[in-house]
């Protein structure tokens, strides 16, 4: 038996606190797909995360996960981000240094933020190729969070000013503009998010849901707007049998369930919770007519919108200065967007898109037949680390 010798100097190392195998999410998916593509160029792909395994390391689809500290709770009992977690992840990265110091290329995921500056300093000393995956420039949003928010804004600005020494990779043009507003001299590359298009090869003609929302149930996702919009839509149109699917779990789940019950919408809205297998998520998407995105803050780029498009779903989105990049929505071609953060406007768009079934089918058909362009391999092929 011949054992392949690993050239450790030709290794790729990814840094992100949340792992992909046990805590899948948009950022984790993007980095995981980058790691899979990286296996074609590098002899080894590492991922520094908190430990979610019992042994010294875990290998998942050829990517080696390494870490020193056991995964903590990412959120407290109130659904807020655990304040100590960024410090713990920084410590985890430092303690794990012997396992990745030889790697030639480092790709550093943005969150939980505090680890970036120390890793950049260490990486520059060790002469690494450093790429920061940057998804959210939150300068104005930080300032709404009191003293800790101002501290976060300072850390963010310091990281962005390192852009003359390292390479930033963002997922949309709007995020690039935000970053360059802070540091006009930053090195920035736009690489859009992709989709596992192999799950969206066969279109389903029978639809179970009129609308679908997909994603983690967090406060800035504002799924409550969708629920209020459905209540307004039913009262206005008398379409009492409208069906809505909400796929995802998170700290806002109980609050949203209470809202559904108070509005007597339990017969209209199905809460699927966390769906483990992506094949099952894809099937729910394919059984739906229209996607709804109610995110009002966070990154301008969005993994979910391309998943909706890949399933042939036009998208109704909330228009917000701190939400998704508005250029994603081409009016009446792939969806519609509200002018303000308003459940009434969203309800009006729901009525508009369902009232013209011919137009809806045309939009859906055009999206579905072009979904191969959204595949992860196509999107990530130009990533500068690859």
PLY file of the C-alpha trace (Angstrom):
ply
format ascii 1.0
element vertex 386
property float x
property float y
property float z
element edge 385
property int vertex1
property int vertex2
end_header
0.00 0.00 0.00
1.38 3.41 -1.03
0.80 6.31 1.36
0.64 9.72 -0.31
3.05 12.15 1.29
1.36 15.41 2.19
3.29 18.55 1.26
2.22 20.62 4.25
3.67 23.80 2.78
1.03 23.53 0.07
-1.92 23.52 2.49
-5.01 25.68 2.75
-6.31 26.64 6.19
-9.80 28.01 6.79
-10.68 29.84 10.02
-14.27 29.98 11.27
-15.70 29.36 14.72
-18.75 27.39 13.56
-18.07 24.11 11.80
-20.08 22.91 8.83
-20.87 19.27 9.82
-22.82 20.10 13.02
-23.81 23.72 12.48
-24.56 24.33 8.81
-25.26 27.92 7.80
-24.67 30.32 4.93
-21.11 31.29 5.88
-20.16 27.72 6.77
-21.56 26.47 3.47
-19.56 29.02 1.49
-16.31 28.17 3.27
-17.01 24.43 3.04
-17.56 24.62 -0.73
-14.34 26.65 -0.99
-12.56 23.90 0.95
-13.91 21.21 -1.36
-12.69 23.16 -4.38
-9.38 23.76 -2.61
-8.71 20.01 -2.42
-8.07 20.11 -6.19
-5.18 22.57 -5.75
-3.82 21.96 -2.26
-2.40 18.80 -0.74
-4.34 19.39 2.46
-7.28 21.53 3.57
-7.63 22.41 7.25
-10.46 24.16 9.11
-9.80 25.71 12.53
-13.04 25.61 14.50
-14.17 24.81 18.01
-14.01 21.09 18.73
-17.25 19.26 17.97
-15.57 15.85 18.01
-13.93 13.66 20.68
-10.63 12.88 18.96
-7.74 15.27 18.25
-9.21 16.08 14.85
-12.11 15.20 12.58
-12.14 14.66 8.82
-15.33 15.47 6.91
-15.42 15.10 3.11
-11.64 15.33 3.02
-11.44 18.55 5.06
-9.57 18.20 8.35
-11.16 20.08 11.24
-8.78 21.01 14.06
-9.31 22.84 17.33
-8.29 22.97 20.98
-11.42 24.13 22.83
-14.79 22.42 23.02
-17.59 24.24 21.21
-19.34 26.67 23.64
-22.93 27.88 23.45
-23.00 30.47 20.68
-26.14 32.14 22.10
-27.38 32.88 25.62
-30.84 32.04 26.98
-32.24 35.28 25.51
-31.04 34.41 22.01
-28.24 36.98 22.08
-24.73 36.19 20.90
-22.53 34.82 23.70
-20.20 37.73 24.56
-17.35 35.44 25.63
-17.40 33.34 22.44
-15.17 35.65 20.32
-12.52 35.62 23.07
-12.71 31.83 23.32
-12.34 31.44 19.56
-9.29 33.72 19.52
-7.78 31.57 22.28
-8.71 28.45 20.31
-6.85 29.77 17.24
-3.74 30.56 19.27
-3.69 27.16 21.02
-4.16 25.38 17.68
-1.31 27.25 15.94
1.05 24.20 15.85
-1.53 22.38 13.70
-1.73 25.02 10.95
1.34 27.29 11.09
2.87 25.50 8.07
-0.17 26.09 5.81
0.70 28.27 2.84
-2.66 30.00 2.43
-5.04 31.25 5.13
-8.70 32.07 4.50
-10.13 33.84 7.55
-13.91 33.97 7.99
-15.18 37.31 9.31
-16.96 36.16 12.44
-16.59 36.33 15.41
-14.31 39.23 14.39
-11.91 39.41 17.35
-9.60 36.70 15.96
-8.84 38.49 12.68
-6.25 41.10 13.72
-4.08 38.64 15.72
-4.22 36.10 12.87
-3.31 38.76 10.30
-0.31 39.84 12.38
0.85 36.22 12.86
0.21 35.44 9.20
2.18 38.44 7.95
5.12 37.53 10.20
5.01 33.98 8.82
4.61 35.33 5.24
1.30 33.62 4.52
-1.10 34.37 1.69
-4.00 35.87 3.65
-7.59 36.24 2.43
-10.35 37.60 4.66
-13.85 36.43 3.77
-15.80 39.58 4.61
-19.60 39.53 4.45
-20.89 42.41 6.58
-19.65 45.97 7.05
-21.71 47.15 10.01
-20.32 50.60 10.85
-23.70 52.32 11.35
-25.30 49.27 12.92
-22.52 48.98 15.52
-23.25 52.49 16.76
-26.78 51.44 17.80
-25.38 48.96 20.34
-23.96 51.24 23.01
-20.39 51.07 24.32
-19.72 47.50 23.16
-21.05 48.45 19.75
-18.61 51.36 19.51
-15.83 48.98 20.46
-17.00 46.61 17.72
-16.99 49.48 15.21
-13.39 50.30 16.19
-12.30 46.65 15.75
-14.09 46.47 12.39
-12.49 49.67 11.12
-9.04 48.48 12.22
-9.53 45.22 10.32
-10.67 47.04 7.19
-7.60 49.25 7.27
-5.46 46.11 7.04
-6.77 45.80 3.48
-3.56 47.21 2.01
-1.65 44.20 3.42
-4.15 41.38 2.91
-6.89 40.52 0.42
-10.59 40.89 1.18
-13.16 38.70 -0.57
-16.79 39.91 -0.46
-19.95 38.35 -1.87
-21.55 41.28 -3.69
-20.81 44.68 -5.21
-22.71 46.54 -2.48
-20.43 45.06 0.19
-17.38 46.06 -1.86
-18.61 49.66 -1.95
-19.16 49.70 1.82
-15.66 48.36 2.43
-14.01 50.83 0.06
-15.88 53.70 1.72
-13.88 52.87 4.86
-10.59 52.02 3.14
-10.32 53.19 -0.49
-6.94 51.43 -0.79
-8.17 47.98 0.23
-7.63 44.98 -2.05
-11.15 43.67 -2.65
-12.47 40.87 -4.86
-16.16 40.08 -5.39
-17.04 36.37 -5.43
-20.80 35.75 -5.29
-22.44 32.95 -3.34
-23.53 29.77 -5.09
-25.96 26.87 -4.83
-25.85 23.07 -4.89
-27.62 22.94 -8.24
-27.59 19.13 -8.32
-30.58 19.27 -5.95
-32.55 21.45 -8.36
-32.52 19.45 -11.57
-36.19 18.43 -11.75
-38.96 20.97 -11.44
-42.10 20.01 -9.50
-45.42 21.03 -11.00
-47.51 20.45 -7.86
-47.00 23.23 -5.32
-47.85 22.88 -1.63
-46.86 26.37 -0.53
-47.60 29.82 -1.93
-44.71 31.42 -0.06
-41.55 30.19 1.64
-38.98 31.71 4.00
-35.62 29.98 4.49
-32.93 30.82 7.02
-31.94 31.07 10.66
-34.61 32.67 12.84
-32.74 35.68 14.22
-34.02 39.16 15.04
-32.50 40.90 12.00
-34.09 38.34 9.66
-37.49 39.87 10.61
-39.62 36.84 9.78
-42.29 38.56 11.89
-42.83 40.85 8.88
-43.77 37.85 6.76
-46.28 36.66 9.37
-47.86 40.11 9.67
-47.96 40.39 5.87
-49.81 37.07 5.60
-52.38 38.28 8.12
-52.91 41.48 6.11
-53.02 39.54 2.82
-55.71 37.15 4.06
-57.89 39.95 5.43
-57.56 41.90 2.18
-57.98 39.12 -0.39
-60.06 36.59 1.60
-57.57 33.98 0.35
-58.01 31.97 3.55
-56.25 28.86 2.23
-52.92 30.56 1.47
-50.04 28.32 2.59
-46.66 29.45 3.90
-43.55 27.44 4.76
-40.92 28.70 7.22
-37.76 26.59 7.20
-35.15 27.19 9.88
-34.48 27.35 13.59
-33.06 29.99 15.88
-33.56 32.19 18.94
-36.70 33.87 17.55
-38.59 30.59 16.99
-40.81 30.70 20.11
-41.63 34.38 19.59
-42.68 33.69 16.00
-44.82 30.71 17.04
-46.59 32.93 19.60
-47.20 35.53 16.88
-48.66 32.88 14.55
-50.99 31.62 17.27
-52.14 35.11 18.29
-53.07 35.88 14.68
-54.79 32.48 14.28
-52.52 31.56 11.37
-51.51 28.06 12.47
-53.56 26.56 9.62
-51.77 28.75 7.09
-48.15 28.72 8.25
-46.01 25.59 8.64
-42.91 25.87 10.84
-40.53 23.14 9.65
-37.77 23.98 12.12
-34.24 22.79 11.39
-34.14 20.43 8.40
-30.97 18.34 8.52
-30.72 17.01 4.96
-30.33 19.60 2.22
-32.15 17.30 -0.19
-35.26 17.74 1.96
-34.81 21.53 2.04
-34.54 21.53 -1.75
-37.75 19.49 -2.03
-39.64 22.00 0.13
-38.32 24.83 -2.05
-39.38 23.02 -5.21
-42.87 22.59 -3.74
-43.21 26.35 -3.29
-44.24 29.18 -5.62
-42.58 32.35 -4.27
-39.65 33.04 -1.96
-39.76 35.78 0.67
-36.70 37.55 2.11
-37.36 39.83 5.07
-33.75 40.50 6.17
-33.31 44.15 7.18
-29.72 44.14 8.46
-26.47 42.22 8.15
-24.56 41.51 4.98
-25.66 42.77 1.57
-24.79 39.42 0.03
-27.17 36.54 0.56
-26.88 32.77 0.14
-30.62 32.18 0.44
-31.67 34.33 -2.51
-29.69 32.19 -4.95
-31.17 29.03 -3.43
-34.64 30.46 -4.07
-33.69 31.42 -7.63
-32.22 27.94 -8.26
-35.57 26.40 -7.29
-37.30 28.66 -9.81
-38.82 30.93 -7.17
-39.27 34.66 -7.81
-38.42 36.58 -4.64
-40.30 39.22 -2.68
-37.78 41.16 -0.60
-37.91 43.87 2.02
-36.14 47.03 0.88
-33.71 48.24 3.53
-30.49 50.27 3.42
-28.86 47.68 5.68
-30.43 44.61 4.08
-29.63 42.65 0.93
-28.01 44.18 -2.14
-31.00 45.59 -4.05
-29.35 44.72 -7.38
-30.27 41.07 -6.79
-33.90 41.89 -7.62
-34.70 42.73 -11.24
-38.23 44.09 -10.99
-40.86 41.84 -12.61
-38.09 39.56 -13.96
-37.05 37.65 -10.84
-39.12 39.32 -8.15
-40.22 42.52 -6.45
-38.93 44.61 -3.56
-40.70 46.90 -1.08
-39.77 50.57 -0.82
-39.77 50.51 2.99
-39.72 48.01 5.86
-43.46 47.44 5.74
-45.62 44.30 6.12
-48.42 46.12 4.26
-46.19 46.71 1.23
-45.12 43.08 1.38
-48.76 41.97 1.49
-49.48 44.13 -1.58
-46.63 42.43 -3.45
-47.99 39.02 -2.42
-51.32 39.94 -3.96
-49.61 41.29 -7.07
-47.51 38.20 -7.77
-50.24 35.61 -7.06
-52.93 37.47 -9.01
-51.11 36.93 -12.32
-50.36 33.20 -12.54
-49.21 33.43 -16.16
-46.56 36.00 -15.25
-45.54 33.99 -12.18
-45.02 30.82 -14.22
-43.00 32.74 -16.80
-40.71 34.19 -14.10
-40.33 30.78 -12.47
-39.54 29.01 -15.74
-36.83 31.50 -16.70
-35.17 31.25 -13.30
-35.20 27.46 -13.28
-33.73 26.95 -16.74
-30.78 29.23 -15.92
-29.99 27.84 -12.46
-26.78 26.06 -13.55
-25.09 29.46 -13.63
-25.55 29.62 -9.84
-23.54 26.48 -9.03
-20.90 26.84 -6.30
-18.09 25.62 -8.57
-18.89 28.27 -11.14
-19.08 31.02 -8.53
-15.97 30.06 -6.53
-13.73 29.14 -9.46
-12.31 32.70 -9.52
-11.69 32.89 -5.77
-8.17 34.35 -5.37
-7.15 31.64 -2.88
-7.85 29.00 -5.54
0 1
1 2
2 3
3 4
4 5
5 6
6 7
7 8
8 9
9 10
10 11
11 12
12 13
13 14
14 15
15 16
16 17
17 18
18 19
19 20
20 21
21 22
22 23
23 24
24 25
25 26
26 27
27 28
28 29
29 30
30 31
31 32
32 33
33 34
34 35
35 36
36 37
37 38
38 39
39 40
40 41
41 42
42 43
43 44
44 45
45 46
46 47
47 48
48 49
49 50
50 51
51 52
52 53
53 54
54 55
55 56
56 57
57 58
58 59
59 60
60 61
61 62
62 63
63 64
64 65
65 66
66 67
67 68
68 69
69 70
70 71
71 72
72 73
73 74
74 75
75 76
76 77
77 78
78 79
79 80
80 81
81 82
82 83
83 84
84 85
85 86
86 87
87 88
88 89
89 90
90 91
91 92
92 93
93 94
94 95
95 96
96 97
97 98
98 99
99 100
100 101
101 102
102 103
103 104
104 105
105 106
106 107
107 108
108 109
109 110
110 111
111 112
112 113
113 114
114 115
115 116
116 117
117 118
118 119
119 120
120 121
121 122
122 123
123 124
124 125
125 126
126 127
127 128
128 129
129 130
130 131
131 132
132 133
133 134
134 135
135 136
136 137
137 138
138 139
139 140
140 141
141 142
142 143
143 144
144 145
145 146
146 147
147 148
148 149
149 150
150 151
151 152
152 153
153 154
154 155
155 156
156 157
157 158
158 159
159 160
160 161
161 162
162 163
163 164
164 165
165 166
166 167
167 168
168 169
169 170
170 171
171 172
172 173
173 174
174 175
175 176
176 177
177 178
178 179
179 180
180 181
181 182
182 183
183 184
184 185
185 186
186 187
187 188
188 189
189 190
190 191
191 192
192 193
193 194
194 195
195 196
196 197
197 198
198 199
199 200
200 201
201 202
202 203
203 204
204 205
205 206
206 207
207 208
208 209
209 210
210 211
211 212
212 213
213 214
214 215
215 216
216 217
217 218
218 219
219 220
220 221
221 222
222 223
223 224
224 225
225 226
226 227
227 228
228 229
229 230
230 231
231 232
232 233
233 234
234 235
235 236
236 237
237 238
238 239
239 240
240 241
241 242
242 243
243 244
244 245
245 246
246 247
247 248
248 249
249 250
250 251
251 252
252 253
253 254
254 255
255 256
256 257
257 258
258 259
259 260
260 261
261 262
262 263
263 264
264 265
265 266
266 267
267 268
268 269
269 270
270 271
271 272
272 273
273 274
274 275
275 276
276 277
277 278
278 279
279 280
280 281
281 282
282 283
283 284
284 285
285 286
286 287
287 288
288 289
289 290
290 291
291 292
292 293
293 294
294 295
295 296
296 297
297 298
298 299
299 300
300 301
301 302
302 303
303 304
304 305
305 306
306 307
307 308
308 309
309 310
310 311
311 312
312 313
313 314
314 315
315 316
316 317
317 318
318 319
319 320
320 321
321 322
322 323
323 324
324 325
325 326
326 327
327 328
328 329
329 330
330 331
331 332
332 333
333 334
334 335
335 336
336 337
337 338
338 339
339 340
340 341
341 342
342 343
343 344
344 345
345 346
346 347
347 348
348 349
349 350
350 351
351 352
352 353
353 354
354 355
355 356
356 357
357 358
358 359
359 360
360 361
361 362
362 363
363 364
364 365
365 366
366 367
367 368
368 369
369 370
370 371
371 372
372 373
373 374
374 375
375 376
376 377
377 378
378 379
379 380
380 381
381 382
382 383
383 384
384 385
